[in-house]
Amino acid sequence: MLPPKDPDHRLKARGADTRPDGRFEAHRRVREADGWDIPEEQRLLRTEVVTERPRSIITRNSSPDISFDRSINPYRGCEHGCIYCYARPSHAYLGLSPGLDFETRITAKPDAAQLLEKELARPSYRVAPIALGTNTDPYQPVEAKLAIMPGILRVLRDWNHPVTLVTRGQTVLRDLDLWAELAARDQAAVGVSITTLDPALARAMEPRAPTPATRLRMIRDLSKAGVPVRVMVAPVIPVLTEPEIEAILGAAREAGASTASMIALRLPHEVAPLFRDWLQRHRPDMAAHVMNRVQAMRGGKDYDARFGARFKGEGIEAQLAQQRFRLARKRLGYREAGPPLDSSRFGPPPRAGDQMSLF
């Protein structure tokens, strides 16, 4: 059971409705009436942004499920507030709630570009594509004000370093010239995630993310600028968005996407009760059906974290969804994979006074 909604807060365009404690907390906080029948004054719950000064910015991983071994996340938490976000449990490591705290208490890393340049300059560094947007959207709303991403992209451009991005934030178009410059060197690729084409459903599930129409425009503008774009049909939610697989692929292909991928709904740790709560609030008539189908793809559980299964699920329903996706991708003319990114020109940018090479 999730805690009751905080009566002191008025929520506007938020995915979660509560602030459950993280799994590492030693105590659980429960609100109880004190017997005084005095109405509390409500206040709008606004986003808070704090600054973090980390010692490094590149995160390493060795997961066999993903194609990259390093990533950069200029923020912790994400104001988009997508209720199904698999990254919500990471806020528990900060002593914060994966619920409302994840989307209202954001940590920014303004020194990301300077830290990146220092790490790239180390003699021990070995180049490979860096993934942006793996645990938070680097183009979430606060980026329009803080503008951390242009500095990161300039460093990567100057060092001829390949980079990939996953986003649904339209602020990416502000940096279109930088992405186009990197793509012209075969050093950039962008993934845009589209969960549904239904604007009302998107507004409920992803309250502060751009509309589906805006995301299709992002694909169109990026592809016109020469940036390879992958549409990510993710997450695929049984009953709710799964019927739209072919429609999303068709709309994205028309907009200019050249490759496509699909990921099944993931509900790790605190995400499962948050998602169940959202279903009861927004889709009570189909809540049981959705969760029954989810569990049919996860061995009878809300989630299966095993490598090889967590992105796809298993069982006949998961296989059918994957087959539909593959057939539609082939019919629409998507490439199996994007062009390889070029790492061969990586190196420090020339500085004033440097001795130029003769060869």
Secondary structure, DSSP 8 states (H G I E B T S, - for coil): ------TTEE-SS-S-------TT-SS-------S-------EE---EEEE---S---EE---TTSS-SEEE-SEES-TT--TT-TTGGGGGGGT--TTHHHHHEEEE-TTHHHHHHHHHTSTT-----EEESSSS-TTSTTHHHH--HHHHHHHHHHTT--EEEEE--GGGGGGHHHHHHHHHTT-EEEEEE---S-HHHHHHHSTTS--HHHHHHHHHHHHHTT--EEEEEEEE-TTTTGGGHHHHHHHHHHHT--EEEEEE----TTHHHHHHHHHHHH-TTTHHHHHHHHHHTTTTSS----TTTTTT--SHHHHHHHHHHHHHHHHTT--SS------TT------TT------
